[in-house]
Amino acid sequence: MYYRKSGTGTGVGAMNRRAMKALVDGGRVPGLIGYQNGVPAAWVSLGPRDDYAKLRRSPAMRPVDDQPVWSIV
């Protein structure tokens, strides 16, 4: 949830779990899970760049054009 939130108080633990659950319950796909032999083995957070508040505010990671892109964080 770090990149999805803005500011210094980005939350930890239970607060982030509730925020992630709210994304999923609202129909958002917040990432992908990789499986090995049917067991979850990896996770990657991805989505439209606009979903990531920290990316929108970052001068170092600003968009290079106006094209809608997805980001992997």
N, C-alpha and C positions, 0 to 999 in steps of 0.2 A: 504494500500500500504506500510505500515511501514516495514513489514518483507520482502516484495518483493524487496525493495531497499537497498542499502548499503551506509554507511557513515552517517554523521550527517545531511546533507542537503537533507532529504528525502522528502521534499515538503509538502505542505498543500493545502487544498481547491481545487481550480480549477485545479491546476497542478495534483493532485492525481486523480481527476475525469477524466481528459483527459487520464491519464495513465491507469486507470481502463477500460475506454471505448476502448482504443487501444487493451487491452488484449482481451476483448469480441469481438471486430471487427475482431481481428486476429484469432478467433476460439477457444480461451482458455476459459475454464469454471473456473472462479476465486473463486467460492464458491457455496453455496446453500442458497435458500430463503425458509423459512418456512411460511406456510400460515395457518391462522385460519379463518374459515368461508369465504374463498376466498379473504381475505385481508392479505397482507404481514405483518408478525408479528415477524420474526426472520431472522438473517443472520449469516452465518459462512463462514469464509475464509478457503479454503482447496485446496490442490493440491500436486503435486509431490514435495518432499523436495527440489529438485534442483531449483524449482521456487522461493525459498525464500533465497535471498542473505544474509540476516542477520543470518539465521540458518547455512548457509554454513560457515560463518566466526566465529560463536560463539564457544568459547572453553567450555562453560558450557552446550551447547546443541548439542555437536558433535554426529555423528552417532555411534551406538554401533557395527555395522558391515557394510558390503558393499552391503547389500540388498537394492534394490530400494523401498522406502516407500513413503507414502503420509503423509503430516503434516496438522494439524489443528492449526491455530494460532488465 
